Amino acid sequence: EHEDTSLLLQPLLEGQNYGAAAADGTQCPSVSVSRNNPAKRDCLVVAVLCFGNLINFIDWFIVPGILLDIQKYFGLSDGKTGLLQTVFTLCYMLAAPIFGYLGDRYNRKIILGAGIFFWSGVTLGSSFITESQYRIFVLSRGLVGIGSASYSTIAPTIIADLFEEGKRTTVLSIFYIFIPVGSGCGYMLAAGMARSTGDWHWAFRVTPCMGGLALLLLILLVPHRIQRKTAAHRALSISGTIQRADEKPDVHRTATTTWCQDVGSLAKNCSFVCSSLGLTAMAFVTGALGMWMPLFLYRAQVFQGIVPPCLQESCGSSNSLIFGGITIGTGILGIIAGAEATRRLRKINTKADPLICATSMFISALCLYIALMVAQMNILSTFIFIAFGELFLSVNWVVVTDILLYVVTPRRQSTAIALQILVSHLLGDAGSPYLIGVISNALQAKQSPSLQWSFRSMQYSFIICALAGVFGGGFFLLTSFYIEEDRKEAQR
């Protein structure tokens, strides 16, 4: 028996063919949805998932967008400041395997809706925290991370079930474009609200309203049942005895295959392991850049005498706005470039995906190192090289996910994504913001306090990110040695 990882959907019940749009190449028309038009329904489902992903990453990067204000408000050192994002990411990654397990066995729409409701409510509540409640603020960021994990784990598997392999890459590209767009909007929203209101708390009162809208759209437009595709399901569909997976569990699977066995199988998949380690290096770099770069740019400007030190309560630095714009622009360009590069190069090289990822990581590490070195002399050059570094990092987002989806069998994809989230965040961006802050504190402790050494300490701390980028490129090169064999294995 063979299991086809192109993930073609078969008819479910009475014409509810959720995957027909992908199979026949039908485009998404801008007309009202109909039960008899699965192409329109699929497009609306993707639109709702993309909107949710946008809000997810806006919430993720609100804190880095107003980091200087938060640091002054609570009177935090660099180490305690970095702890905010570390707690968020730790809770996110620890919750991911749980949602992966649930997503493989229970109704995914209900899980997504509960996650959106939970993180929106917690975000709203955190906007009323006072300066004496720093620990509660840290706790609130951790709870938001739990809600975000439900979305990031399950939403890509729904897209995988709606579209075949060729079209799936394009749709995933659209979905993952909202990672940099949401991240950039998070910086810009936070900085804009803090500047316009004079109170950074207002930055946490916008996304809950957007989350409520996303929840409403999820309830109205996303089907309650979305069939998972496996060879067994297709065989049953042909014989007319198919049961919807979200409605009735696969008894044979639950009786013979445990979650631990799934993990053991994934651990033997060299392509999955190596690409996940490459993604971990990416996460390490992006986590550190996302948390500290606006503050680093501010300190570089103070070091050069471009701006005076911030002494008032609301600093109103423009670096978050600029960095947010760079994140949006380079993210969109990078994801589109990555998808197009894989589409073209796959035709001539079956190892194109990991080789693209490796090349992008090496170039990104070089650009980041140059940006750090020129920051003390020319802030414009720093912005330019940071932009190129982010551009080449963004190339890999869709490609890494697509690698997972074709080297892992469909029945283990939610678990695989959850494990990848766990590993990449545990060893990546869960620790990198805090590590950068701790190294910066240690370096500052060796010198008398000064604006110059405040900048230097963070500059030297960031060099570890360039080294992580080089290691990431090496792991993707290793992936290229195994990817052909693992892909064939997943197709059986």
Secondary structure as UniProt FT lines:
FT   TURN            5..6
FT   TURN            14..15
FT   TURN            18..19
FT   HELIX           20..24
FT   TURN            35..36
FT   HELIX           38..60
FT   HELIX           62..65
FT   HELIX           67..74
FT   HELIX           78..103
FT   TURN            104..105
FT   HELIX           108..126
FT   TURN            127..128
FT   TURN            131..132
FT   HELIX           134..162
FT   HELIX           165..197
FT   HELIX           200..204
FT   HELIX           207..221
FT   HELIX           231..239
FT   TURN            245..247
FT   HELIX           251..256
FT   HELIX           259..267
FT   HELIX           270..304
FT   HELIX           319..345
FT   TURN            346..348
FT   TURN            350..351
FT   HELIX           352..374
FT   TURN            375..377
FT   HELIX           379..394
FT   HELIX           396..407
FT   HELIX           410..412
FT   HELIX           413..424
FT   HELIX           425..429
FT   TURN            430..431
FT   HELIX           432..445
FT   HELIX           451..491
//
